[in-house]
Amino acid sequence: MSSSDFRAGKAAIAFILVTAMLDIVAMGIVIPVLPPLIEQFAGDSSRAGILNGIFVALWALMQFVASPIIGSLSDRYGRRPVILLSTAGLAADYVLMALAPNLWWLALGRMIAGVTSASFTTVYAYMADITTPENRARGYGLIGAAFSAGFVAGPLLGGALGAWSPRAPFWTAAAMSAIAFLYGAFILPESLPPERRMAFSWQRANPLGALRLLRSHAELAGLAVVNFLLYFAHHVFSAVFVLYAGFRYGLDAWHVGLLLALAGVLELIVQGVLTGHAVRRFGDRKVMVFGLFAGAVGIACMGLAPNDWAFALALLPNALWALAMPTLQSLMTQRVSESEQGQLQGANNSVGSIAGIVSPLFFGAVYAASIGPGAWFPHIGSAFLIAALVLFAACLLGAHVARKAVRAAAAEAA
């Protein structure tokens, strides 16, 4: 697909980006208020750190189970119906959490959200349908930019609403998901024609079956490990960011929302502006490796920041990690056939979900063991420092594996 072809498909691209952004705004709204709500039910910050990690892990566990099923269903029935059902499910789930009287209701809500949010695999498969391999990093960068735009508006709105009422963000998130459903129902076109669809198979749709795809193509397994490490490191944000910022720097929901919005703005710039230009000049591999390295530096700076201003400034280098995700996705899509794109995205999301199960539990425990008089870890920012080491390991592995993937792709094209 040439640049003109890419522009010709801008209507379909715009539809999927708006749908994705509306979903992310809804998710971002609840981020500043969900951990404090858990802390309110739990009674103290240390216990809240562990419980928040458990809640994130429950969400990821459901994603692990649901993602390959949803990816395979989208390969069989098309992307549009899967996206519509998921957005409708999210709207219902936020209503449930808005009414939650205790931790058990919140836990159930997070599990349902894990299933309905698994539609993000279909969003990436949709983009793969309407772009060619050489333009996928650009397309995935646009998806990342839409996600980042959602995370700019969502936490800001959530922080403002949370200052008024801790339940208001959930009701607003339900309304945003309902808008996404209506938008998709009337505007979103189907991207997968009938002749390119695959028969549904439980062998491919179960999580372990989906992961077999990653072993069936050269270099995919190594890239999948890089993907795992990337997800593992960045779940430090979902596990402890809000609680850490409040405990160490005394930031309330509004100021945490501002920080998350700043992170979203920076990632929006990186994925929406820098990714395409960087890939054209340096290629997927070099851009991915640089993004992983810069992200490691940024997370380390966050863990060492002596005050809230230094913590906020550390978001600058950390935002460059956003270069790694679309380029890693692009490298992986080049190693499978067009009919396997939905299955690949389901497998990728399963890998991310595995990281999302173990990482929040790990970082939540590290955070809990880093605060208070009986702290096991010597530094309160230990969770961020460990995450930086994990991301640096991903950088080293990614440099090696991606070199082999690029060579293999070049050999096949010759």
Secondary structure by P-SEA (a helix, b strand, c coil): ccaaaaaaaaaaaaaaaaaaaaaaaaaaaacccaaaaaaaaaccaaaaaaaaaaaaaaaaaaaaacaaaaaaaaaaccaaaaaaaaaaaaaaaaaaaaacccaaaaaaaaaaaaaaacaaaaaaaaaaaaccccaaaaaaaaaaaaaaaaaaaaaaaaaaaaaaccaaaaaaaaaaaaaaaaaaacccccccccccccccccccccccccaaaaaaccaaaaaaaaaaaaaaaaccccccaaaaaaaaccccaaaaaaaaaaaaaaaaaaaaccaaaaaacccaaaaaaaaaaaaaaaaaaaaacccaaaaaaaccccccccccaaaaaaaaaaaccccaaaaaaaaaaaaaaaaaacaaaaaaaaaaaaccccccccccaaaaaaaaaaaaaaaaaaaaaaaaaaaaaaaaac
